[in-house]
Every structure is written in C-alpha cells, then in structure tokens.
Amino acid sequence: MTNPESLSGWTRLTTGTANVDIIGRRKTWYIGFGVLIAVCVLSLVFRGFNLGIDFTGGSQIQLPANGAAGTISTQQVDRVYEGVIGFAPEVTQSVGSGDAASIVLQSEPLTPEQLVPLREALFTQLQPLGADGTPSAASISDSQVSGTWGGEVTTQALIALAVFIVLVTLFLAFYFERAMAAAALIALVNDIVVTAGVYSIIGLEVTPATVIGLLTILGFSLYDTVVVFDKVRENTRGLLKLTRRTYAEAANLALNQTLMRSMNTSLIAILPVLGLLVIGVGLLGVGTLADLALVQLVGMITGVVSSLLLATPALVDIKLRDKRVRDQAARVEARRARAAGRGDTDSDVEDDPATDTLAAVSSSAPAAPRPGARPTGKTGRRRG
C-alpha cells in the first residue's frame, strides 16, 4: 500500500489524504472573517445601497440604439438629457444587441413639462430609427416607476429569508445536532452580510433581481456546509470512547477528505453562472440576467469559503464548550505523552480500556487445536 506521505501535494489533495491544518489555524480565519464583516457592516451603515429605480421610483426613458447617423451611444443620450434637464441622469445603459439594441435611461421623477421637451430633443438630435427603419419619434417611450413594487419585493424576501432560516435551523438540529445547526447559521449570516457588503462597497445597483439572487445562494451555501458536517459526524461517531484523535483533529480530517469535492462542486456551479453573466452583460446588456448572475457569483464564492474556513472551525469551538469533549481531548494528550515516554512511534495505536481488555482476553485464550488432533480434557460423558 502506498504511503500517503510519499505522494505529491496535488495527489493527496485529490485523493482526500491531504493534511492541511485548517482547524489549527482557525484564529487566523476568525480574524480574516471578522475584518471582512466589519468592513461590510461599516459600508452598509455609512454608504448604504445603490438602490435601483424599482426601489426609489423615478422616470424611465427607452429609445433604439440605432439612429439615422449610426449607432447612438450612452454618452450622446447623457449630453442631450443634461442639456434639457440641467443635470445628468442616474443610470444610462445599453441593452440588447443588433437591431434589438436600445438605450435605457433612468432618472428621478420627471414632470410632463420636462418629459415633452426631453423626448423632442432626443428625437431631433439623435434621430432614432423605428421598426420600419426610418427616424420615428414614437420609438422613444417613457414610463413612471413607483418604488412601491420594489418595497413589496423586499418585504416578501425578508419574510422568505426568516422562514428559510427557521426551517433550516430545525432541520439541522434534528438531522445533525444543535452545535452543527448553530455553526451553519454563523456561516449563513456571514454569507448574507458579505454579499450585501460587496454590493454596498462597489456601489452596484440593487434591483429586485439582486434580492431574488441573494435568496438563491443560501441553499448553495448550506449544501456545501452539510456535506462537510456529514463527514464530521461520520469521523466523530463514538469518539468520546476512543483516544486516537481529538474532536478538532477528526473535524480537520473531514475537511481534508471533502476539500477537493467542495472545490470541484463550487467550480462546476460557478461556470454556468459565469456564462449567464457573460450573456447578460455581453449580449443583452446590463439587465436582469446580469444582476441575478452577479449576486449568485459573489454569494457562491463567499459560501464555499465560509463552509470550509468558518463553519467547521466554529463547530469545533462550540463542541469544545462541552466538558466531555474537553476530557476526551485530555485523554488523547495523556495517551500520547505515555507513548512518547515509551518511545512508541506509532501514535495511531489505540490505547483505551476496551482495546486493552480485548487484547488481554485474546492473549490468555488457548491456542486453536491442530486439524485431526484428538480432543483433550473432559467431555462431560462417562465411560462405560
């Protein structure tokens, strides 16, 4: 059998025999996550979100990106808008491609006295083409967006989030244990705060699609955490009666055994999201698809990192609050100290009472008789 120590680092990683000390460095991970969460919270408090028109309300104007003089750029639209209204619009973006390409302009609510001259200026200066290929003023449309709908989406999303967290907590508490449920929730809250914080720090526009995308990443984050916890439970079954390894070491072993699986699963899940993001931005313009894909991409990366570097280390610290787990760890250290004193290099040999008793019984039992040998001793029958 090949000794795992003789294998390369990549081979050991792919075969689940790596020995990366993730749990032993958990204070480092805590500091990193703490700094990240602090930055995100500060940004959320002082900077806030760049809310889209669906949340704030306002006016939206759309016109074809093809004009009589060629392709109409967003800079041209901004100049016309600023020349009529007096200030720049909040958002001007290109949507779609080819003949279906258009430019969407979003701004604060405009009055009819402002909209009429704006539409006339856009048509006169840019000459957008209609469906028949000739300049048409009817190709320019405007609408008023109320922030009520965005607020309703947010309210329903918060209700869904609360229900989700309660159901997940109950499931994890019954399927695993309360410590694992608490650790999973810590990682879940981290994913939500970090994803929201990234949007706040970068200033990305928050739309209803962003809120929906945020809800979809929660299941992915928990999936990876449950995979690791299931292996932790398998490695720690009956651990309190053994002295081979501590709970922290068994949890670290589970992380190493599932490390490559988590990375591969995350990579496969992220690839279609990247494809969705490329299609949303490159082909259809910055729109609903791009908003949905972007929040999923940020959430997935955050989720896989937290499931490996936060959830399991937090689980270990929660379990170490149990006196039985601490006593078992002390017995492990005591056995290893005795083994070191005897010069025993095999640190994996069990040294608990159950094993010693079994060995004593085995050594005192008589040897098995040779095949064909006559039985000796009393048989319980009297000779006639």
Secondary structure, DSSP 8 states (H G I E B T S, - for coil): ---GGGS-HHHHHHTT-----SGGGHHHHHHHHHHHHHHHHHHHHHT--EE-HHHH-EEEEEEESEETTEE--HHHHHHHHHHHHSS--SEEEEES-GGG-EEEEEES---HHHHHHHHHHHHHHH-BB-TTSSB-GGG-EEEEE-THHHHHHHHHHHHHHHHHHHHHHHHHHHHT-HHHHHHHHHHHHHHHHHHHHHHHHHT-EE-HHHHHHHHHHHHHHHHHHHHHHHHHHHHTTTGGG--SS-HHHHHHHHHHHHHHHHHHHHHHHHHHHHHHHHIIIIISBSSHHHHHHHHHHHHHHHHHHHIIIIIHHHHHHHHTTSHHHHHHHHHHHHHHHHHHHTT---TTS--SHHHHHHHHHHHHS-----TT----S--S----
